[in-house]
């Protein structure tokens, strides 16, 4: 059965052909690209700039995808500290204790991000200026450095191997040894051999490997319906069949996106915590770093080396390989090769959504990898639970 999406998906603002025309249909110089980026920025002055346009402006201006270009987020959420504080009848500078919280203890635990026993505005702040957020991504990079399988999970052996490299044959490790082992070979945000050229980034954008040109459904819009096959290809699941009973978490990702692999186990943990209260579906989309595209040497070192699939059957095979590594607990579906669902939700290379029981978007995460925030999604899911219980 072929995939289908409803007409509620948004029309692309720019197509690859449009953007190719902007650079004169040839390999433009950096100055020419910067000129086009400046013209686009001027054209949208004072208006909301579509995500695909923000992406193009950033790349054409020389961005190296460091997470600070503005097209990874922020997420769009129905909920924030203000809504939670008003629900509990407290001042915005106040705090919510466990005894005053109007939900289940396990919900409180997930909103109390820093685990200090109270919920404050700090716990729900996911902006780049937040100190917790600033420290979170280096932790992910450390996990990726230690994870020898690329599965997003560390074993005791992984930790001991790292300790031995830090201690250099001794029984104790020093700060200097830790610094040298951790920072060896790191440049900006990339591991050795992973940094892209500007040309490679622009080609990846035009190929849909860095993200779709569609905006995806916005906050409070109806989630586009779809029907896709499961990993084995013997069963189909339709999103609308899951709507109306309880909230749905949608997760988009792919095998060659290393940050997605490292963060996926967190999504599985959320599923294990709330499997009785929400549905979870994964959608496998276009590869972010195929060997015939923006190839990452960090993937090659882990044995993650696949070319971009050219048919749905090939994509299913790669998706099965990914799932053998990550061992997901909830169903994963495979998007068809022309990416109807990935485009409708702007799901490439990775993204998270929370859909409420009425089928409307309660949370649209930022574009991965930097916008793929499992903790932020979980808090939005918990506040969706709160919103749907009795006032």
N, C-alpha and C positions, 0 to 999 in steps of 0.2 A: 504494500500500500504506500502510496506516495505521501509526502508530507503536505500539510495544508496549513495556511495561516489565515486568520480573519482579516477583513479589510480595515481593522482598527490600527494595523501597523502603519507607521509614518512613512511618508514618501521621502527619499533622499533629497537633501538640499543641493548636494553636488554629486555628480557621478565621476568615476575615474576618467571618463572622456573629457569632462569639463575641466578637471584639474590638469590633465595632460595638455589641454589646449592653453591653459594659463602659463605653462612653461614653454609655449611655442612649439610643442610637438617634437622637441629635440632635447638633447642633454644640455640643460641650461647651466650657466656658470653660477657660482655662489652669489655673486652680485645681482644677477638677474632674478634668482630665486628670492633673494632678500627684497628686491624691488616689488615682486608680486605679493609677497607676504605683507609688505607695508601698505600696498594698495588695498588688499583685502581688509586689513585692520582699519584703515580709514573708512572703507565702505560700510563697515559695521559699527562705526563710532556711535556710542550711545544706545546700541541695541544689544539684545541677547545674541551672542555669537554661537552658531551651531557647533556641536562637538567636532564634526568632521572638519569644519573650517578652522577651529582652534588647533586641531592636530596639524593641519597643513601649514598654518602660519608658524607654529612652533618648529616644525621640521625644516621648512624653507628658510627660517631665520637662523638655523644652525643648532637647534636643540639636539642633545644626545640622549634624550629620554632618561633624564635623571629623576623624574617624578615631580619636578617643580615647574613644569610648563603649563599647568592649568587644565590639560585635557584628560587627566586621570580622575578628576573629581572637581568639586566635592560631590558626594553622594546626594541624592534627593530623598529625603525622608519625611514622612508625615509627622514624625515625633521628634521631640527635643526636650531639653531640660525644662523649658518654659511650660510645655504641655503637661509634663509629669508633675512639676511643682504645683501648677494650678489644680490638677486633679486631686492632689493631696492637701490643698488649701494652705500652702506655705509660701513664704516670701522667696523670691528668686535667689536671695543670698543665704537661704536656710539649708537644711539637710533633712533627709527622710531616714528615719530609723527603721530597723527591722520590725518593731512592734507597731509602727504607724503605717507600714507599707500595705497597700490595698490589694495585694496579690499573694501568690504562693511563695513560700520561703525560697524555693529553687529559682523563681523569677528574680527575687531580690538579689540573690547571689550573683546573677549574671549582670545585673545593672550596677552593682557595687564593684566597679572594674578594678580599683586598687585594693580591694579586700580590707578596708579599714572599718567596716561595720556600719557605715552610713552611705547613702547615695547623695552626691552633691553635683553641682554643675560640672565640676572637673571630670567626673566619671563618664559623662555623656558628651564630652567635647572631643571630636575626632578631627579637628582642624590640624593643619601642619604645624601650627604654633604650639600645640599642646606637647608638654614634655614627655608624657607617656607615649604618644604617637611617634615622637622623634626617636625614642629609644627602641621602639618596637621593630622597625625594619632592620637595624643592625643585628638584632637577635635572630631574625629570619636568615640573614646572610651567614651568621655563625652556624646555624643549623645546616645550611646548604654546604658549608665548608666541611663539616664533620660527617655529613650523611654520605656514605660511600655507595649506597644503592640508588639514591635519587628518589626515595619513596616518601620523604617528609617525616620519617621517624628515625630516631637514633637508638642504637643498641648499646648495651654495656661495652661491647667490644669497640664500637665507634669512639666512645668516651675514653677508654683506656688507650687506644691508639693515639688519640689526640694528646692525652696527657704525656705519653712517652715522647712524642715529638716536641712538646713544650719543655719537659724536664731534661731532655737530652741525656738520658742514661742515669739520671739522679732519681732519688726518692721524693724530691720536692721540686715544685715549679716556682719560678719567680715572675714578677711583673714583666721584666724585660723579656724573658723567654716566651711568655704568653703574647706579648705585643708582637714579637718577631714572627711567631707561628701564625698568628691571626692575620697580620697585615701583609705578609709576604705575597708579592705579586698583585696586590689589589690596586687598581687605578680607578678613581671616581667610584661609580657604582657597579663596575663590571669586573668579572673574573677574567684572568688572562685568556686572550683569544676570543672574547665575546663582544668586544666593542664594535659597533657598526660604523660604516661610512654614511655620509649624508645621502649618497645615491642609494645605498642599500635600504635605508629607512624610507625614503620616498617610494621606492619600488615596492617595499613591503606594504606601505599604505595603499598604493594603487591595486595591489593584489589582494587586499582584504586580510592580510596576515596580522596587521597591527590593529585592526578594528574595522567595523562596518561603516558605511557612509550614512546609514539610517541613524536616526536619533534614538530609536527604541521608545517604548511607551513611557510617557512621563508620569509624574506623581498623580495619583487619583484617576488616571485613565484606565479603561478596561484593558486587561492583559490580552494580547493577541492570542487567539486559540491556535492550536496546532495538533497534529497527529504524527507521531514518529515511531519507528521501530526500536525495539530494545536491542541490546548488544548482540544477542544470538540471532536476531532477525526473524524469529518465529512468532513474535507478539507485537502488537502496537498499543500505544498508550495515548489517549487524547487528554489534553490539559483540562478542557471544560468538564470532563467526567470527574475530575478531582475538585473542581470549584464548588463551593456552596456548603461543604461539610466542615472545613476548618482551613486555616491559612496554608498556603503552599510556598515553599522555598524553591526557587529555580536557581540552579548553578550551571554556568557555562565554563568550559575549559578544554584543554587539549594536552597531549602527551609531551610535546616539545617545549612547552612553556614551563621552565624550571621553577619560577616563583609559584606558579599554580600548583605544581606537584608538591612543593614544600608546604604550602598552606592548606592543601586539600584535607589532610587529616583533621584539621580544626573544624571543617564543615561536617565531617563524619562524627566528630565529638558532639557537635550541636544536635545532629540527628539522634544520636544515642540518648541525649538528655530529653529531647522533646518529641520523640517518635510517636507518642500517644496523643500529641496535641497538634501536630502539623504534618503535612505531607512534604516529602522532599523528592525532587527530580533533578537529575543531571542531564545536560545536553552537551554531547561531544561535538566540537566545532573544528573549523579549519586550523591546521597546524601553524603555530607562530614562528617556529624556527626549524623548518625542514632543511635537509641537506642541500636542496636546490634553491634555497632562499637565504634568509639571514641565519646561516649556520652558526651554532654556538659550540665552541670547543669544550666547554664545561659539560654539555650534553654528550659529546663524543666520548669523553673520558668515562662517562657512566654507562656507555653502551646504548644511549638514546639517540639513534641515528636513523631517521626515516625521511624519505622524500615526500613532497606534498601529494596526497592521494588524488587520483584523477577519476575515481568512481566512488559511489557510495559503498560498494562492497570493499574496496581498498580501505576506505576510511573506517569501516566497521572492524576490519582486521587490526588496524593500528589502535583503535579504541579498546579492543579486547586486550592487546598488549599492554596498554596503559592500565587497564583495570587489574590485570594480573599482578602488576607492581603495587598499585595503590589499595587494592582489596576494598572497594567501596561497599557499604552496607545497604545503601538505598539504590533504586533503579537508575541506570544511566540509559539515555536514548541517544541515537546517532542521527545527527542532522544530515540531510541529503547533500550531495556534492555541490549543488548550486547555493547552499547556505540559506534556505528560506527562513528558518527559525533564527539562526545566528544573525541574519540581517534585520529581521523584524524586531529583535531585542537588542541590537547592537552588542552582541554577546562576545565578539572576538576581541582579544585573545582569551579573556576570562572575565566573568561578571557575576554578580549576585543580585537576586530580586526576592522581595517578600510580597506575596499577593494575598489580599485579605479574603474573607469568606464570600464577599460579594463579587470577587473576580477583579478587583481594582488594585492597582499598584500602590502598596504602602511604603515600599522602599525600593529605590533603584541605586545599586552600588555604583561607584565610579568604575571606569574602565581599568582592567588589569594591565600590568601587574600591581601598580602602586595603589589603585583604587579598590583592589580586591581585599576588603577588610572583613574578615570573618566575625570579629568581635562586634563591629558596628552593625552588621547584619543580624547577629544574635540579639542585640539590644532592641533593634527594630521589631524583630519577631516577638520578643517578650512584651513590648509595648502594644503590639497588635493584639496579643492575648488579653492584655489589660483593657484595651479599647473595646473588645468584643464581649467582655463579661459585663454583668450588670453595673451601671454607673455607681 
